[in-house]
Amino acid sequence: MVDIIHRVGIAASANEVYNALTTNVGLAKWWTNDTSGAVNVGSIIKFRFGGDGPDFEVVELQPDSIVRWRHSGEMPVPWMGTEVSFHLTRGKNQTYVLFSHFNWKEPSDFMGHCSTKWAVFLLSLKEAIEKGVGKPYPDDFHIDHDE
Amino acid sequence: MVDIIHRVGIAASANEVYNALTTNVGLAKWWTNDTSGAVNVGSIIKFRFGGDGPDFEVVELQPDSIVRWRHSGEMPVPWMGTEVSFHLTRGKNQTYVLFSHFNWKEPSDFMGHCSTKWAVFLLSLKEAIEKGVGKPYPDDFHIDHDE
């Protein structure tokens, strides 16, 4: 199994970051503007990118601390069996977000693409909270010339 | 062992990307402006960030295709025993860079930080080549409030 790991520090309370990870309005400000279904543990969140996109089941919510999702559905195929987690911890003047997209079966070009793209979206999360404007799809930063 | 993997696509020839990864002038445009020692296989490249920074020995150079470095020295400690590779492949209208910083002993907060920061620097590489201006240290994009 291989994992993607990232970490950013956001100048905001853990509660502000937690809200951006657990509500449709918050998620729509940094990953994709077409987000629905985020309610509580057991919810299926539908992230759509111009029509299609992945579903994730919310499997753990610890207020202001842990958010964990399990990939649900059949696309993209390499994401089947993977999970995503966000661990929030307080630091000086910031909340750290330790992100992981884990349980990939193998490293690949696509995994490399997703790793870089997750970094871009986590920086979008940071800017959405700190500056009020993130770069969710379809305004996301392009990391290659296929997108 | 755990690895960091990223992938970007740059609108340039493989040779232009290769030059940005194998010359002091090229490296100084996207990672740190204080880069010296890059010559050929066996060279020790010194990357400095305001005084200190890591050394890497160049262990493989395949023109327009593969660049591989082995960490050399004692800092940062979690980098001891790690290697960095860049694999270049041609795609439609672009050169893909598959980047890996591999052989980490364990995942950690610091590894998460480095993974996100490598993404930022690879996007700096992309902009340095495509637009003529990257964001090497000390003009690098900050991903937390410790930097």
Interface residues (C-beta under 8 A of the other chain):
Chain A: V2 D3 I4 I5 H6 R7 V8 G9 I10 A11 G91 K92 N93 Q94 Y96 L98 F99 S100 P107 D109 M111 G112 H113 S115 T116 A119 V120 L122 L123 K126 F141 I143 D144 H145 D146
Chain B: V2 D3 I4 I5 H6 R7 V8 G9 I10 A11 G91 K92 N93 Q94 Y96 L98 F99 S100 P107 D109 M111 G112 H113 S115 T116 A119 V120 L122 L123 K126 F141 I143 D144 H145 D146
